[in-house]
């Protein structure tokens, strides 16, 4: 399934997935905006989708991982507005399963990362 990752340093990463039936595997390391940023965890802060099937978001390398969300209708979950994120197994990779023939999913992940060099004097 075609996907795009938009990363920002010291900010959220956005994942956009488009298309029909397929699986998308995203390594946690792919959320780094630059080589000086090392991402250690990522929590789901927002999810928007539209599909004629089901999107399942797992943490891990396959559908054998921990199921975090299951979305089957047009949805918009803006979790960060309520000061919450879905952080179950946030140190694991992200696996997205789609059963529909068409759809789009946009997901923002709040990252925890270390930086080299680290900020000082703040």
C-alpha positions in Angstrom: 0.0 0.0 0.0 1.5 3.4 -0.9 2.5 5.5 2.1 4.3 8.7 3.0 6.0 9.7 6.2 6.4 13.4 7.0 8.8 13.9 9.9 9.6 17.1 11.8 12.5 17.5 14.3 11.3 17.8 17.9 7.7 17.5 16.7 5.2 14.9 15.5 5.5 12.6 12.6 2.6 12.2 10.1 1.9 8.9 8.2 -0.4 8.9 5.2 -1.5 5.6 3.7 -3.6 5.4 0.5 -5.1 2.5 -1.4 -6.8 -0.8 -1.3 -6.2 -4.1 0.5 -2.7 -4.3 1.8 -0.4 -4.0 4.8 2.0 -1.3 5.7 4.9 -1.8 8.1 6.7 1.2 9.5 9.8 0.9 11.5 10.2 3.3 14.5 13.5 4.4 13.1 11.8 5.7 10.0 10.2 8.4 12.2 13.6 10.2 12.6 13.7 13.6 10.8 17.4 13.6 10.7 20.4 11.4 11.7 20.9 13.4 14.9 17.4 12.4 16.1 16.9 8.9 17.6 13.3 8.0 18.2 12.7 5.6 21.1 8.9 5.6 21.2 5.9 7.0 19.4 2.3 7.3 20.6 -0.7 7.8 18.4 -1.9 11.4 18.8 -4.4 11.7 16.0 -6.0 9.5 13.4 -8.3 10.5 10.5 -9.5 7.9 7.9 -12.1 7.1 5.3 -12.5 3.5 4.0 -14.9 1.0 2.6 -13.3 -1.7 4.7 -11.4 -1.8 8.0 -8.2 -0.2 9.1 -6.4 -2.0 12.0 -3.4 -0.4 13.6 -1.1 -2.7 15.5 2.1 -2.2 17.4 4.7 -4.7 16.2 5.9 -6.1 12.9 2.6 -7.8 11.8 -1.0 -8.4 12.8 0.3 -10.7 15.5 1.3 -7.6 17.4 -0.8 -5.6 19.9 -4.1 -4.3 18.3 -4.4 -0.6 19.2 -7.2 0.7 17.0 -9.8 -0.7 14.6 -11.5 1.9 12.3 -14.4 0.9 9.9 -16.1 4.2 9.1 -15.0 7.7 8.3 -13.4 8.8 11.6 -11.4 11.6 13.1 -9.8 11.0 16.5 -8.0 14.1 17.7 -6.7 12.6 20.9 -4.1 15.2 21.8 -6.9 17.8 22.2 -7.9 15.8 25.3 -4.3 15.5 26.5 -4.2 11.7 25.7 -2.4 9.5 23.3 -2.6 5.8 22.5 0.8 4.7 23.9 0.3 0.9 24.2 3.7 -0.7 23.4 4.9 2.7 22.0 8.4 1.4 21.6 7.3 -1.1 18.9 7.0 -0.6 15.2 3.7 0.4 13.6 1.8 -2.1 11.4 -1.3 -1.0 9.5 -3.7 -3.6 7.9 -6.4 -2.5 5.5 -9.2 -4.7 4.3 -11.0 -2.3 2.0 -10.6 -1.7 -1.8 -10.1 2.0 -1.3 -9.3 4.4 1.5 -7.0 7.0 3.1 -5.6 7.0 6.6 -3.6 9.9 8.1 -2.0 9.4 11.5 0.1 11.7 13.7 2.5 10.2 16.1 4.0 12.0 19.1 7.6 11.0 19.4 10.0 10.5 22.3 13.6 11.0 21.0 17.1 11.8 22.0 19.2 14.3 20.0 22.9 14.6 19.3 24.1 17.0 20.3 21.7 17.4 23.2 20.2 20.8 24.0 22.0 22.6 26.9 21.3 25.6 29.0 17.5 25.3 28.7 
